[in-house]
Amino acid sequence: MKENVIKNKSFEFAIRIVKLYQFLISEKKEFVLSKQLLRSGTSVGAMVREAEHSESKADFIHKLAIAQKEMNETIYWLELLNATDYLTQKEFESINTDATAIIKLITSIIKATKSNINN
């Protein structure tokens, strides 16, 4: 069986987000931004999982487009947490690198799927 890279990466990213959320609420006593981050950051993998069993190519693209939007929102919360000193630059860069790689991968999958539909 072929490895599903986006499924694995989005799940590993969700684990990092949960751990970051736990850190933010316990160590930094930050409860509002961290909850937003938790919601958007974990929904990426959930949407990837939904796309796995989509009803059509259009549904597949739609589900991945939602995952793409959720990752973009996650990057926003990470940037905000960094700008307000809840995350150090090193912490931010580490997780933002993963987020950027995942959003690029999702975008690539969407483009390839659309290309296959049009050919």
C-alpha positions as CSV (number, residue, x, y, z in Angstrom):
1,M,0.0,0.0,0.0
2,K,1.3,3.4,-1.0
3,E,2.2,5.9,1.8
4,N,-0.2,8.8,2.1
5,V,2.3,11.7,2.7
6,I,-0.3,14.4,3.3
7,K,-2.3,12.2,5.6
8,N,0.8,11.5,7.7
9,K,2.2,15.0,7.7
10,S,-1.2,16.6,8.6
11,F,-1.6,14.1,11.5
12,E,1.9,14.8,12.8
13,F,1.2,18.5,12.5
14,A,-2.0,18.1,14.5
15,I,0.0,16.4,17.3
16,R,2.4,19.3,17.4
17,I,-0.5,21.8,17.5
18,V,-2.1,19.9,20.5
19,K,1.3,19.9,22.3
20,L,1.8,23.6,21.6
21,Y,-1.8,24.3,22.8
22,Q,-1.0,22.5,26.1
23,F,2.2,24.5,26.4
24,L,0.5,27.8,25.8
25,I,-2.3,27.2,28.4
26,S,-0.1,25.7,31.1
27,E,3.2,27.7,30.7
28,K,2.1,31.0,29.1
29,K,-1.5,31.2,30.5
30,E,-2.8,32.1,27.1
31,F,-6.3,30.8,26.5
32,V,-7.9,32.7,23.6
33,L,-5.4,32.6,20.7
34,S,-4.3,29.1,21.6
35,K,-7.9,27.8,21.3
36,Q,-8.2,29.3,17.8
37,L,-4.8,27.7,16.9
38,L,-6.0,24.3,18.2
39,R,-9.2,24.5,16.2
40,S,-7.7,25.4,12.9
41,G,-4.5,23.4,13.3
42,T,-6.2,20.1,14.0
43,S,-8.9,20.6,11.4
44,V,-6.4,20.4,8.6
45,G,-5.8,16.7,9.2
46,A,-9.5,16.1,9.7
47,M,-10.3,17.6,6.3
48,V,-7.5,15.5,4.7
49,R,-9.2,12.4,6.2
50,E,-12.6,13.5,4.8
51,A,-11.1,14.0,1.4
52,E,-9.8,10.5,1.5
53,H,-13.4,9.2,1.2
54,S,-14.8,12.0,-1.0
55,E,-17.8,11.2,-3.2
56,S,-16.2,12.7,-6.3
57,K,-13.2,14.6,-7.6
58,A,-15.0,17.9,-7.1
59,D,-15.7,16.8,-3.4
60,F,-12.1,15.8,-3.0
61,I,-10.9,19.2,-4.2
62,H,-13.5,21.0,-2.0
63,K,-12.4,19.1,1.1
64,L,-8.7,19.8,0.4
65,A,-9.5,23.5,-0.3
66,I,-11.0,23.7,3.2
67,A,-7.8,22.1,4.6
68,Q,-5.8,24.7,2.7
69,K,-7.8,27.5,4.2
70,E,-7.6,26.1,7.7
71,M,-3.8,25.8,7.3
72,N,-3.6,29.4,6.1
73,E,-5.6,30.4,9.2
74,T,-3.3,28.3,11.4
75,I,-0.3,30.2,10.0
76,Y,-2.0,33.5,10.9
77,W,-2.4,32.4,14.6
78,L,1.2,31.2,14.7
79,E,2.4,34.6,13.3
80,L,0.2,36.4,15.9
81,L,1.5,34.3,18.7
82,N,5.1,35.0,17.6
83,A,4.4,38.7,17.2
84,T,3.0,38.9,20.7
85,D,5.9,37.0,22.2
86,Y,4.0,33.9,23.2
87,L,6.3,32.0,20.8
88,T,10.0,32.6,20.4
89,Q,11.3,33.1,16.9
90,K,12.9,29.6,17.0
91,E,9.6,28.0,18.2
92,F,7.7,29.8,15.5
93,E,10.1,29.0,12.7
94,S,10.1,25.3,13.6
95,I,6.3,24.8,13.4
96,N,5.8,27.4,10.6
97,T,8.2,25.4,8.4
98,D,6.0,22.4,8.8
99,A,2.8,24.5,8.2
100,T,4.3,26.0,5.0
101,A,5.3,22.6,3.7
102,I,1.9,21.2,4.3
103,I,0.0,24.1,2.6
104,K,2.3,23.8,-0.4
105,L,1.6,20.1,-0.6
106,I,-2.1,20.6,-0.4
107,T,-2.0,23.3,-3.1
108,S,0.0,20.9,-5.3
109,I,-2.5,18.1,-4.8
110,I,-5.4,20.4,-5.7
111,K,-3.7,21.7,-8.8
112,A,-2.8,18.2,-10.0
113,T,-6.3,16.9,-9.4
114,K,-7.8,19.9,-11.3
115,S,-5.3,19.2,-14.1
116,N,-6.4,15.6,-14.3
117,I,-10.0,16.6,-14.5
118,N,-9.4,19.0,-17.4
119,N,-7.3,16.5,-19.4
